[in-house]
């Protein structure tokens, strides 16, 4: 039961990070268009600067991650550290997928 809940959390992290990066970049591109800036260039810039925040938001904020690492280190529960690392990797996968979609859309490399 707990393993199923963890897998659901991993999937949620992936798609939350993907949605934050895609949605934030595309909505930012609309805003750039409205103020007369080049929208595709701004989408790329926003995607680059939004990556880390998408990961942090997807894993539930930095304090939850730090608390889980602390519990894993000091309470002798290494499984919590491993789970937190998997959640971070899942969120990073979501941002990488979104970056790839954005780079296909704007025909530029988003690093």
C-alpha positions in Angstrom: 0.0 0.0 0.0 2.8 2.4 0.9 4.7 1.5 -2.2 1.7 2.4 -4.4 1.3 5.7 -2.6 5.0 6.5 -3.2 4.7 5.6 -6.9 1.7 8.0 -7.1 3.8 10.7 -5.4 6.6 10.2 -7.9 4.2 10.5 -10.9 2.7 13.6 -9.3 6.2 15.1 -8.9 7.0 14.4 -12.5 3.8 16.0 -13.9 3.8 18.9 -11.5 7.3 19.9 -12.5 6.4 19.4 -16.2 3.2 21.6 -15.8 4.9 24.4 -13.9 7.7 24.7 -16.6 5.4 24.4 -19.6 2.6 26.5 -18.2 4.9 29.2 -16.7 6.9 29.5 -19.9 3.9 29.6 -22.3 1.9 32.1 -20.2 5.1 34.2 -19.9 5.4 34.1 -23.7 1.8 35.4 -24.0 2.8 38.2 -21.6 5.9 39.0 -23.6 3.7 39.2 -26.8 1.3 41.6 -25.1 4.2 44.0 -24.1 5.9 43.8 -27.5 8.8 41.5 -26.6 9.7 38.5 -28.8 7.6 35.7 -27.3 9.6 32.7 -28.4 12.9 34.2 -27.0 11.1 35.0 -23.8 9.7 31.5 -23.5 13.2 30.1 -23.7 14.5 32.5 -21.1 11.7 31.9 -18.7 12.1 28.1 -19.1 15.8 28.4 -18.1 15.1 30.5 -15.1 12.0 28.5 -13.9 13.6 25.0 -13.9 14.9 25.0 -10.3 11.6 26.4 -9.0 9.6 23.8 -10.8 11.7 21.1 -9.1 11.3 22.7 -5.7 7.6 23.2 -6.1 7.1 19.6 -7.3 8.8 18.0 -4.3 6.7 20.1 -1.9 9.1 22.8 -1.0 12.6 22.7 0.4 11.7 22.3 4.1 10.0 18.9 3.5 13.0 17.7 1.7 15.4 18.8 4.4 13.2 17.2 7.1 13.2 13.9 5.2 16.9 14.0 4.8 17.3 14.8 8.5 15.1 11.9 9.5 17.0 9.6 7.2 20.4 10.6 8.6 19.7 11.1 12.3 16.9 8.7 12.9 18.5 5.8 11.0 16.0 5.6 8.2 18.0 5.5 5.0 15.0 4.6 3.0 13.6 8.1 3.5 16.8 9.6 1.9 16.5 7.2 -1.1 12.8 8.1 -1.5 13.5 11.8 -1.4 16.3 11.4 -4.0 13.9 9.5 -6.3 11.3 12.3 -5.9 13.9 14.9 -6.9 15.0 12.8 -9.9 11.4 12.4 -10.9 10.8 16.2 -10.7 14.1 16.7 -12.7 12.7 14.3 -15.4 9.6 16.4 -15.6 11.6 19.6 -16.1 13.8 17.9 -18.7 10.7 16.7 -20.6 9.2 20.2 -20.5 12.5 21.7 -21.7 12.6 19.3 -24.6 9.0 20.2 -25.6 9.8 23.9 -25.3 12.9 23.6 -27.4 10.9 21.8 -30.1 8.3 24.6 -29.9 10.8 27.5 -30.1 13.4 25.7 -32.3 16.2 26.7 -29.9 18.2 24.8 -27.3 16.9 25.3 -23.8 19.6 24.3 -21.3 
